[in-house]
Amino acid sequence: MNEPTVFIVDDDQAVARSLRWLIESVRLKVETFSSAQAFIDGYDAGKPGCLVLDVRMPGMSGLDLQERLAAQRIHVPIIFITGHGDVQMAVRAVQAGAFDFVEKPFNDQDLLDRIQKAIALDADQRGKEALRVQLRSLFAGLTPREREVLDLVVEGLSNKAIANSLGLSAKTVEVHRAKVMDKMQARSVSDLVKLSIQNQAG
Amino acid sequence: MHNEWSDAGQMFPGNDLMWLALVILGGTLTAALIALVVVLARLQEAERKISEKESNHESILDRLQENEYRLRTIIESEPECVKLQAEDGTVLEINPAGLRLVDANQPADIIGRKIYTVVAPEYIDIYRENMRRVFAGEAMVYEFRAITLKNRIAWMETHAAPLRDARGNIYALLGITRDITEHKQSEEQARRHQTELARVARLSTMGEMATGIAHELNQPLSAIANFARGCIRRLRSGDMSPEDLAEPLEEVCEQAERAGEILRHVRDFVRKSELQLRPVDVNQIVRSVVKFTDHEARQHRTMVRLHLGADLPKVQADSIMIEQVICNLVRNACEAMVEADSPRREVSIHTRGFGNDEVEIEIGDTGPGIDGTVIDQVFDQFFTTKPDGVGMGLSISRSIVESHGGRVRAESGGSGGTVVRFTLKTGGQPERNRERADSIHS
């Protein structure tokens, strides 16, 4: 698994450097960007981690960047850093899906805790996403007939009932069923049911 | 022939005497007749002359009557109130428009009564003073608040002139009055609107500036905190060698300097541009202040007299700030007089040239004056003689005047009361300064 990275976007270079210095003190990897555009250009969505974003920036603001990422279905958790009196802005950001916000000047422990939580959330989201991708590929490996057999097994029908329903012999159903269990890497019917539900949910 | 005559004389010797008598009689009669005729003729002439004179008189009377009728018609149909008042305020005559103006149903409702019946209480003293001046021969225009016979409140403006008899004695005040309530209200509204706008503009500028400064300062302060915290964390975890501290500490120093720089900028900015100095006419500022402290002054039964210097050079000032100062001083004066229950309440504002390049504004009152022992403290913060005062008004006034490069001082006036004077720089070419009683505001 990739090491998580804290992406910092702040137009104030001194602030960005100080954040890097602070965040690196807890042994987290940091990348800094001096504008929203620089981030869009340089960001690799495959890297886990979180985004620490200044709400007020010349050019594309923090809120604009949030919107852009949402439109591109990039769900990296965002922690907004807001100045004094920007709470309204922060509330809007959170309503639009931001993970959290801290108001300047902030407590260092507070910020680091939020970063850790955001990283955990990102890892969780990425884990689930990986699972979804995996499930989709498992299901994609089944033949149409195997898929029919799977659906009926999950509904709780016996081999005989399935055979009747599909106009096959019980023996053929048995073979298909063994294939399904194997392809889906399931040890029991209940495993199959879980995978099926997860797939539907995803 | 002679004989005949003599014969006849001979014949009638007694007849001779008779003839003589007859002749004498005849002559006398003739003379008397002539005299009679002459006398008669003279009489006739005199009679003609008299009748001529009489008809002359008649036509003069006619003309007079006609004139009076014409004047009366003009006055009666005049759309504005025309009235005559006696020196004690008794209404002698008033036209129909006047009756309508005071909400009278018939002339008897107001004629014979005192005009003060319809003058608002806080204007009665000022109205009396104005009447006194008109009866001293002055023509003038004055405004007052009226309460009509039907208790309607209205603003009135009267053009008043003294009315003189043939010997030149003033026997009445001729007043032409109109209702200026609407005008007054819209004026008031416009003024309020303007002051409010100025206030909001100033506040929002200040608010924006404060927000900007806060944001600016937050940056280096956040950076300093982050660098320092990062160092502490590394030191605690033993994750750092002393030489590694140099770089972040360097950063801390830089950011502290950056914060200092921001503050220096702010100070310069405040010093230079908080005051929007423009060439302004002091007299105009005084007039506008008087206009909007007017109602308050009247409620305190205070007369504000203006003695504005003519041809004063313009001063370099922020007019809203200076308005604020004059306003503070006038209010203070009013309040001092109310507090002391002074019988005569008068605020006089003088403006005059001062030295080569300054204009002096003086606000004097007829209040109790200031105790000599505290006179030097009146401009200090939190100094107040008012029971509910905060003691900031004069202190702020002083800062404003001093930020304009002027000076302010207070002293007890010659006739009691307090006099506050302050100066403002003209910053331009000094012009000739001549003083005159410019107008009276009442």
Interface residues (C-beta under 8 A of the other chain):
Chain A: D12 A14 V15 R17 S18 L19 W21 L22 E24 S25 V26 R56 G83 H84 G85 K104 P105 F106 D108
Chain B: T211 A214 H215 N218 Q219 P220 L221 S222 A223 I224 A225 N226 F227 R229 G230 C231 R233 R234 S237 D239 P248 E251 E254 Q255 R258
